[in-house]
Amino acid sequence: MNEKLKKQIAAFTKDEISGSVELAAQALGIMWKFFLNSTPEVIRRDLKNLALTLIKAQPSMAAVINMVNRVAMLAERSETLVRVETLDEALQQIEVSFSRDIEQAVALAAFHLRSYKRIATYSRSRLVEETLIEMLDSGYNPEIYLSEARPGLEGLKLAENLIEVGFSPTICVDACLPELLKQADCLIVGADAVTGDKFCNKIGTGMLCHVARDARIPVFVIISKDKYLGGELESYFHIKEYPTQGVFDKRFQGAAIFNTLFEWNSNELITSFIGQDIFDPDFSGGIDFEPRVAKVLKGSKIDI
């Protein structure tokens, strides 16, 4: 593996701001470069290590796990390892399909939310961000309430992006958001993973869902089908603790510090998933609830 690719993987590993959709796109780009700069023999030899490295780098992102699995399965097909051109064409199809799923989810979510005039959100999801922008482009300009989302402050990044396109959001510290939420017509969040009975998102999401439910405010989770983890793929997902830098300084050295960015919450806490309702029996998005697993991943243990 060349040094340039190693640097890309290092940056991918350290990225705590980008949403799962963006990280999945990064994972695709890294694997794409690896394939196009390697011989079939090198691909066969190093594919497993690369796939496991990318999942281990972002183990709390279902979209990354699904993307790595999908691309690894593609690479394992004998015909794609004979001609690099065939592999390149297939990767382009994956990229187009992935982008189309995101566009569809955003369009459907924006349509669903068009009647809400005051919307609260939390953390930063690309699907949430693009849904709000789509609403604005369609002539709807809801009031937006959001908080900073410590420790990564990705909520401030979302606020900055929304201001750039014409929104005037109300921003608060995290501790204020539960109270501010009570003024909203709905709460919308993204998800880093979804299973049949729970969803994973930024730490603090569950508290907001409970506040919304007590105040009878609907809660919507915007997802695309790449967020679903079924079958063996769920075992590759891990929530890990993160370093304490940026949360507490050296004055608290010796204290027991807990720092995790994500949490699981029951699907019963939310009103519904929107974007692509993968649990709707009539949904025709091609969800495989027992998805095939690439040979290089099958049975592999991801140590975090």
N, C-alpha and C positions, 0 to 999 in steps of 0.2 A: 504494500500500500504506500503510495507516494506521500511526501510531506504535506503537499497542498491539501490532499484529502484528509490527512490526519488533523490538520488545523480546522478544517470544516467540521469534522466530527467533534473536536474539542469545543468549538463555539456552539454547536448544536447541544452538547451536553450541558453547557452552562446557561443556556437560554431559559430564563424563568419568567419572561414577559410575554412571549408569543403564545397565542392560543393553540389548541391541538390541531386545528386545520392548517395553520401556518407551519407547525412543526412536522406534520405529515408531508406537506409539500417539500420541506427541507430534506426529510428522509428520502423521498423519491429522488430528489436532485443528487443526493450523495450516492445512492445506489446506481443511478443512471451514469454518473461520471465513472464510478468504479467499473461498470460493465464495459463502457465504451473505451476504456483505457487498459483493458485486461484481455488476455487470451482466454479461450474457453477453458484451458487447463487451470489457469489462475482463478477463474471464476468458480470452478468446481472445488478447488482447494480452499479458497478463502471466503466463500459465500456464507457459510455457517457463522464464522467469526464476525463478519460484518453485520449480519442480521441480528445476532445476539448483542453485539456492541450497541447498535442503534436502539434496540428495545431497552437495554439496561440503562442507556443514557436518559431516556424519557419513559420510565416504566408506568407513569400515571396518565398516559395518553393513549386511549383506545385507538384513535385515528392513526397514530404512529404504528402500533402493533398490527392493525389491519393492513396498513400500507406495506410494511415490511413483509408480512406474510404473503400478501398478494404479489408483490414483485419477486419474492423468492420462489414462489410456485411457478411464476412465468419463466424465471431463469432455469428452473429445473427441467423444463420441457426440452427434450433433446434437440428439436429443430431450431430452437432459439440459440443454442450454443454452437450450432454449425455455422450460422451466418449472423454476423453482428448486425447487419442491416435489418434482419427480421426482428431481432431483439429491440432495436431502436424504434421500429414502427410500432411494436407492441407496447413499449413504454409510453409512446406518444398517445396511444389509445387510452391507457390508464390515466394519464394526465388529463385528457379531455373528459373522460368519464367522471373523474373526481371533481373537476371544476363544474361540470354540469349538475352533479348532485348538490353542490353548494349553492349554485344559482337557483335551483328548484326549491331548496329548503328556504332560502332567503325570501323568494317571491311568495311562497305560501305563508310564511310567518308574517310578512308585512301585510298581506291581505287579511289575515286573521286578526291582527292587532289594530286595524285602521280605526276602530271605534273608540279606542282608549286615548284619553286626552292627557293623562298624567301617568307616566311609566317610571317605575323604579327598577334599577338593575344593579348588579354587583360584579366586581372583578372585571375582566375583559375577555369577552368571547368574540371571535371574528364574526360568527354567525349573528350574534346580537348586534354588533356594530354595523354590519352590512344591512341587517333588517331595518334598523333605525334610519340609516341613510336612504334605503329604498323607500321608506315611508315618507321621508322629507321630499324626495324626488317626485313622489306621486301626489304631492300636495298636502300631506298631513304633517303637522308640526307639533307633536306632543311635548309637554314639559317633561324633562328628564331629571330624575333624582339618582345620584350615585355617590359612592364614597371612595376613599383613596385606595382601599384594598391592600393594607399592609400584609406582609413586609415588602412585597415586590412593587407596590404602588402602581399596579397595572390599571387600576381604576382611574388614576390621573392621566394615564396614556389614552384611555378611552375618552375621557373628557376632552383632552386636547384635540383628538381626532374629530370629535363631534363639533367642537367649536369651529374648527377649520371649514366644515361644510355648512355652517349656518345655525347650528343649535346653540342655545344658551342654557346649558345644564346647571342645576343646583348641585354643588359639590360639598360634601361634609366629611368629617373624620368617621372612621368605621363605627365608633360607639354611638354616633348620632343617627345612623341609617335606620335602625329599627323604628325609631320615633318618626323620622321623616317618611318612612314607608307607609305609615298610616294615612298620609295625605294622598297616596297614589291610588290609581284605579286598578293597577295590576303590578305584579313583580315578574320580570323576565330574567332568566339566567341561561347560561350555556351549560354544557356538560362535557366532562373529559372522558366519561365512559358511561354506558347504560347497559344494564342487564335486565332480565325479566322482572326483577323485583326491587331494584335500587339504581340510583345514579350517583356519579361522583362529580364533585365540583369543588371550587375554592372553599377552604375552611371558613366557617361562618354562614354558609348557605343554609344549613339546617335551621339555625336560629332565626333567620329571616323568613324561612318558610313557615315556621311555627307562629311568628308574629303575624304574618299575612293570613294564615288560617284563622287565628283568633279574631282578627279584624274583618274576616270574611272578604278578603281581597284575593282574587284569583292569582295563581302562580303558574307560569308557563315556562317550560324548558324547551329551548330551541335546539333542535338536533338535525343532523343529516345521518344517513344510514351508516356512515363510517364510524359513528360513535358506539355502535352496538358490539358488545363482546359476547359471543356465544360459544358453547362447547369448550374445547381445550384452550382456546385463546384467552379465556378469562383467567387462566392460571398464570399467564405471563404478566398480568397487571399487578402492580405493587404501589402502595403509597409509602413513600420513604420520608424520613426526617431530613431536614435541610440544615446547613450550617447556621450558626447563630449570628454571624456577621450581619450587621445592618438591623438587627432586632434589639440586641442588648450589647452594651460596650464592656470594656475590661473591668469596669467598676463592679460588675456582677460575677466576676470570675470565681468559680467555686460553687455558684448556685446551680441548681438543677433546672436547665432551660429546655423547654419543649418547643420545637418549631416544625410544624408540618404545614404544607400548603393546601392539602386536599382532604376531603372527607366523603364518606358514603352516606347517603340518606335514602330513606324509603320512597319508592314511587308513590306511595299513598299520601305523601305530604303535598303533592302538586295537583293542580287541576287537570293538566294534560300536557303531553308533548306536542309541539307544533313544529312545522317545517316539513319533516317527513315522519308521519305517524307509523313507525315500524311495528306497532302492536295492533294496528287496525287490520282485521282479517281481509279487508278489501285492498290493502296497500299492495301495489304491484311493483315495488321498488327492488325486488330481487334479493331480499334479506334471506340469508341462509342461517337458520338458528343453530345448526350444527355444522359450521363452516369447515371446509377442508383445511388442513394445516400442512404447510410446507415440510418436506422431509427433513430439512436442516433444523427445523424448530421442533418437530414432533418428539415429545418426550424429553426435551431439553429443560434444564433447570436454570432459572434466572436468579442468580444470587445478588441481592441488593445490599 
